[in-house]
Amino acid sequence: MGNDLQKHIPLTETMFLVLLTMLEENYGYKVSQEVEEITNGRIILGPGTLYGAINNLNKKGWIELVDKDDSGKKVYIATDIGRELVSLEINRMKNLVLKGEKKFKI
């Protein structure tokens, strides 16, 4: 499966971060809070960006809806494909860091 998914790598930063926060069940507002926390406040997702990413991930089959409560809150979780993409992207970034450290002797 990994080779077929390589064509989606690299993910955009927004797609990666939203997908990362959905490795466990999660919903929109909480996703935005977690992204802000993960990035130390560097990235604050506006509603259009956040819900656009969620809709895109859902259409691609990288996340799936697991619950919708009476208030309309939709809870999603990463699919197996989504999890594999997170893993591939993390490995890609690790490789870049290792090459950078080697090149600059850090």
Backbone bond lengths (Angstrom), bond angles and torsions (degrees), N, CA, C in turn:
res aa  C-N    CA-C-N  psi(-1)  N-CA   C-N-CA  omega(-1)  CA-C   N-CA-C  phi
1 M - - - 1.448 - - 1.521 111.34 -
2 G 1.324 118.16 -37.59 1.453 123.11 -175.39 1.517 114.23 -54.63
3 N 1.357 117.18 -42.06 1.465 119.90 -178.48 1.520 111.89 -64.26
4 D 1.334 118.17 -40.37 1.458 121.48 177.79 1.520 110.99 -64.44
5 L 1.306 117.27 -33.76 1.461 121.50 -177.49 1.520 112.77 -80.35
6 Q 1.328 117.58 -17.22 1.465 121.14 -179.60 1.527 111.80 -56.42
7 K 1.322 117.06 -27.82 1.465 119.67 -178.64 1.528 111.91 -65.90
8 H 1.332 117.55 -17.26 1.466 121.68 179.20 1.532 112.49 -91.58
9 I 1.323 115.85 -4.00 1.461 121.84 -177.15 1.517 108.55 -100.87
10 P 1.323 120.76 134.71 1.456 126.15 5.71 1.528 112.22 -80.41
11 L 1.327 114.19 149.94 1.462 120.85 171.92 1.520 108.25 -80.48
12 T 1.327 116.47 155.16 1.460 117.85 171.49 1.523 107.41 -67.23
13 E 1.303 116.25 157.04 1.462 119.97 -179.53 1.527 110.96 -58.65
14 T 1.323 116.98 -43.20 1.464 120.40 179.89 1.517 110.95 -62.53
15 M 1.332 117.56 -47.99 1.466 120.61 -179.41 1.526 110.53 -61.20
16 F 1.326 116.84 -42.67 1.460 120.21 179.34 1.524 110.91 -61.50
17 L 1.323 117.12 -48.97 1.461 120.28 -176.15 1.522 111.97 -65.54
18 V 1.321 117.66 -41.79 1.467 120.25 178.61 1.525 109.49 -64.86
19 L 1.313 117.55 -44.77 1.465 121.39 178.95 1.524 110.85 -62.94
20 L 1.314 116.89 -41.55 1.464 121.74 178.19 1.528 111.26 -58.12
21 T 1.328 116.84 -42.40 1.468 119.79 -178.87 1.520 112.15 -72.30
22 M 1.316 117.30 -11.57 1.460 120.63 -179.76 1.527 112.71 -103.30
23 L 1.322 116.76 17.88 1.463 118.93 172.07 1.525 109.53 -66.70
24 E 1.319 115.80 -22.31 1.464 122.83 170.14 1.519 106.76 -118.74
25 E 1.328 117.91 160.66 1.462 120.53 179.54 1.520 110.15 -53.47
26 N 1.333 115.99 135.52 1.455 120.26 -175.69 1.520 109.77 -156.93
27 Y 1.324 115.90 162.70 1.467 121.83 179.52 1.525 109.09 -135.37
28 G 1.327 115.87 164.38 1.450 123.89 -170.45 1.510 117.57 -42.00
29 Y 1.328 117.59 -63.56 1.460 119.97 -174.15 1.526 111.31 -61.07
30 K 1.331 116.35 -41.29 1.466 120.07 179.58 1.530 110.77 -65.80
31 V 1.327 117.01 -36.54 1.468 120.87 176.03 1.517 109.66 -58.27
32 S 1.331 117.01 -47.26 1.470 119.97 -178.37 1.521 111.15 -62.82
33 Q 1.335 117.46 -38.08 1.467 120.71 177.23 1.527 110.95 -64.59
34 E 1.322 117.04 -43.76 1.462 120.98 -178.79 1.528 111.63 -66.86
35 V 1.323 117.37 -38.79 1.467 120.27 177.56 1.523 109.53 -62.94
36 E 1.321 116.63 -43.37 1.465 119.97 178.37 1.530 110.56 -61.19
37 E 1.339 116.48 -40.87 1.471 120.84 179.30 1.530 111.30 -67.36
38 I 1.328 117.14 -47.23 1.468 122.02 -179.15 1.524 111.08 -57.58
39 T 1.338 116.37 -37.46 1.468 121.20 -175.44 1.526 112.44 -96.63
40 N 1.323 116.74 13.10 1.473 121.36 -178.92 1.526 112.16 52.32
41 G 1.327 115.87 39.71 1.453 121.40 176.53 1.515 114.97 81.15
42 R 1.325 117.37 1.57 1.466 121.04 -178.98 1.522 111.36 -69.87
43 I 1.327 116.70 -33.47 1.463 120.39 -179.79 1.521 109.22 -120.46
44 I 1.324 114.78 121.81 1.460 122.20 174.33 1.523 105.77 -119.84
45 L 1.318 115.73 112.89 1.459 120.18 -176.14 1.522 110.57 -82.58
46 G 1.317 115.94 122.41 1.458 120.38 173.06 1.517 109.32 -74.36
47 P 1.334 117.06 162.52 1.467 120.30 -177.46 1.529 113.74 -56.28
48 G 1.322 118.10 -41.15 1.465 120.21 -179.04 1.514 112.45 -63.75
49 T 1.323 115.85 -43.83 1.467 120.78 179.05 1.520 110.39 -66.94
50 L 1.330 116.33 -46.42 1.461 121.54 -178.03 1.522 111.70 -61.26
51 Y 1.328 116.42 -55.27 1.463 119.05 -175.28 1.526 111.69 -73.77
52 G 1.329 117.56 -25.60 1.460 120.11 171.72 1.520 110.85 -64.42
53 A 1.337 116.38 -43.33 1.470 120.92 178.26 1.526 110.85 -64.99
54 I 1.333 116.50 -43.99 1.470 120.21 179.53 1.529 110.07 -60.55
55 N 1.320 117.20 -46.72 1.471 120.30 179.27 1.523 111.31 -61.76
56 N 1.320 116.99 -41.80 1.461 121.74 179.45 1.530 110.90 -63.62
57 L 1.324 116.44 -46.98 1.468 120.73 178.94 1.525 111.03 -61.37
58 N 1.323 116.45 -39.64 1.459 121.00 179.84 1.531 110.79 -66.80
59 K 1.324 117.25 -44.06 1.472 121.07 179.09 1.525 111.52 -62.37
60 K 1.332 117.14 -36.09 1.463 121.42 -179.94 1.534 112.18 -75.43
61 G 1.340 116.44 -12.88 1.458 119.91 -178.10 1.514 113.19 82.45
62 W 1.336 117.14 18.65 1.461 121.37 -179.30 1.521 111.62 -89.40
63 I 1.344 116.87 -20.00 1.462 122.58 170.66 1.522 106.69 -133.65
64 E 1.330 115.57 162.96 1.460 119.11 176.75 1.519 109.84 -140.16
65 L 1.319 115.13 150.05 1.455 122.36 177.59 1.521 108.51 -73.85
66 V 1.338 116.68 128.01 1.463 119.68 178.77 1.521 112.22 -111.93
67 D 1.334 117.50 -19.76 1.461 119.62 -178.37 1.520 109.79 -163.49
68 K 1.309 114.93 150.41 1.463 122.07 172.60 1.518 105.98 -139.56
69 D 1.341 116.43 116.23 1.459 118.61 -177.04 1.526 111.04 -86.93
70 D 1.333 115.50 178.89 1.465 121.43 -176.57 1.522 112.95 -60.95
71 S 1.320 117.15 -27.96 1.465 120.49 179.99 1.530 111.44 -80.02
72 G 1.322 117.04 -6.78 1.459 121.02 179.60 1.515 113.89 95.25
73 K 1.348 116.68 -0.71 1.471 120.08 179.40 1.526 109.20 -65.75
74 K 1.331 115.75 124.94 1.459 121.30 179.60 1.518 109.33 -100.42
75 V 1.320 115.13 128.61 1.459 121.79 179.91 1.526 107.87 -107.43
76 Y 1.334 114.94 130.05 1.463 122.11 -177.85 1.522 110.39 -121.57
77 I 1.326 114.83 162.75 1.463 121.68 172.18 1.529 108.21 -145.67
78 A 1.320 116.20 150.49 1.467 121.05 178.31 1.525 110.05 -66.53
79 T 1.318 115.70 140.59 1.460 121.48 173.80 1.533 108.37 -81.76
80 D 1.318 116.39 177.03 1.471 119.74 176.63 1.530 110.69 -59.15
81 I 1.324 116.78 -38.85 1.470 120.10 177.81 1.520 110.06 -64.28
82 G 1.327 116.94 -44.01 1.461 120.70 178.23 1.516 112.05 -59.74
83 R 1.313 116.50 -42.23 1.469 121.15 178.68 1.530 110.95 -63.23
84 E 1.322 115.80 -42.56 1.470 120.32 179.06 1.528 110.51 -63.31
85 L 1.324 117.17 -39.87 1.464 120.68 178.51 1.524 111.62 -64.62
86 V 1.324 117.30 -40.01 1.471 120.25 176.24 1.524 109.31 -60.33
87 S 1.322 116.60 -45.06 1.462 121.04 179.65 1.531 111.41 -61.72
88 L 1.320 116.91 -45.60 1.469 120.69 179.08 1.525 111.20 -61.90
89 E 1.325 116.80 -41.38 1.465 120.22 -178.77 1.525 110.99 -68.64
90 I 1.322 117.29 -40.22 1.469 120.24 177.59 1.528 109.75 -62.66
91 N 1.323 116.95 -43.45 1.469 119.99 178.38 1.524 111.57 -63.09
92 R 1.329 117.03 -38.53 1.466 120.80 177.66 1.527 110.30 -61.84
93 M 1.330 116.22 -45.22 1.467 119.94 -178.99 1.528 111.53 -67.95
94 K 1.332 117.20 -39.40 1.472 120.38 176.69 1.526 110.41 -58.85
95 N 1.331 116.02 -43.89 1.460 121.22 179.66 1.526 110.87 -60.67
96 L 1.332 116.94 -42.39 1.465 120.57 177.88 1.522 111.34 -62.38
97 V 1.323 116.60 -42.81 1.464 120.64 179.71 1.525 109.98 -63.52
98 L 1.324 116.94 -45.79 1.467 120.21 179.61 1.527 111.68 -60.42
99 K 1.321 116.64 -43.04 1.470 120.00 178.51 1.522 111.02 -65.87
100 G 1.322 116.82 -38.84 1.462 120.51 177.71 1.517 111.73 -65.14
101 E 1.329 116.68 -43.22 1.466 120.54 178.52 1.524 110.87 -63.09
102 K 1.333 116.06 -40.97 1.463 120.06 179.85 1.530 110.66 -66.08
103 K 1.307 116.58 -45.25 1.463 120.85 -177.71 1.522 111.39 -63.26
104 F 1.318 116.62 -41.77 1.465 120.41 -175.86 1.528 112.84 -101.07
105 K 1.343 115.66 9.79 1.471 122.58 176.15 1.532 111.77 50.43
106 I 1.319 114.02 51.23 1.473 120.38 179.86 1.520 109.11 -93.77
